[in-house]
Amino acid sequence: MTHNLAKKMVIGVSSRALFDLTLENEILERQGMTAYCSYQTEHEHEILKPGPGFRLIKALLKLNQYSQDRDLVEVIIMSRNSPDSSLRIFHSIAHYGLDITRSVLVSGASLAPYLTAFHTDLFLSAYEDDVRKAIDSGIAAGIICTEHKPQGEAAQVIPIQVSASQETRRKSDREFQIRIAFDGDAVLFTDESEKIFKEKGLKAFEENEKKYAREPLAEGPFARFLKKLSDLQREFGPEACPIRTALVTSRCAPAHERVIRTMRSWNVKVDEAFFLGGLEKKDVLKAFGAQIFFDDQSIHTSSAAQSVPAARVPYGPAAERMSRRAL
């Protein structure tokens, strides 16, 4: 039987994004691939702890319980593990009851060539080169901050507020929301406006945004993913929708209008928006209950990861500066 992934939201997740492989990664970096594979094989019946992307993946998979007609989400393990060293990953997936049946295992090679082949909509990994190549291919991707430590499986899950009549129609274990937060420039939008800020300062940036307030911003690396989330929200309808999105940006008035008009032009409505004007994002993200936050600047993702899972999007000026430092 042939399955069509193009009709689903496809999430590619690496084993380090899904599970806590801190110790194992230290073995890999200090002792090499052979020692890492031996360790995984020797401990393949020991269950791994949830990693920074675990709750998001678990929540996304729950979307399939909401639809009677078809599975909405497909999660695929996309890992640099070898097939021989991967059994621990699959044992852990089975232990947590995650409906993940497909995988890509490349024995240390790049995963980038396979992302398009699997119609990937979002890719989460701890390897920057794979994430960069994904973005270059037009796929939303983030380098997950592995320093975030989950505080129990149920943390960061926000109950949906429903009426008594709705409650009788839905099972209690389905009443949860997926909460995803995005930065604006160099994430949802291109870095065009951000470059003006970096090169000419805040005043020039604000003047530019006022001048072009009615001209939509160009699509950034996560625009298509947000649009697909918005399509799913419309499919569920406004009552007790299991998906909630937020824009958390350093922009503020007068640079807010162009963002709002851009969303209108895309036929997308984020549920919440925070125009912070340079204020700290961490506390807002914690209050929102984000299961993941995407930002292009490490200063924001590192701070956010103290409270919520976060992933850096290597795109735009911030990515260029980090790339130059690595040379």
Secondary structure, 3 states (H helix, E strand, C coil): CCCCHHHCEEEEECHHHHECCHHHHHHHHHHCHHHHHHHHHHCCCCCCCECCCHHHHHHHHHHHHHCCCCCCEEEEEEECCCHHHCHHHHHHHHHCCCCCCEEEECCCCCCHHHHCCCCCCEEEECCHHHHHHHHHCCCEEEEECCCCCCCCCCCCCEECCCCHHHHHHCCHHHCEEEEEEECCECCCECCHHHHHHHHHCHHHHHHHHHHCCCCCCCECCCHHHHHHHHHHHHHHCCCCCCEEEEEEECCCCCCHHHHHHHHHHHCCCCCEEEECCCCCCHHHHHHHCCCEEEECCHHHHHHHCCCCCEEECCCCHHHHHHHHHHC
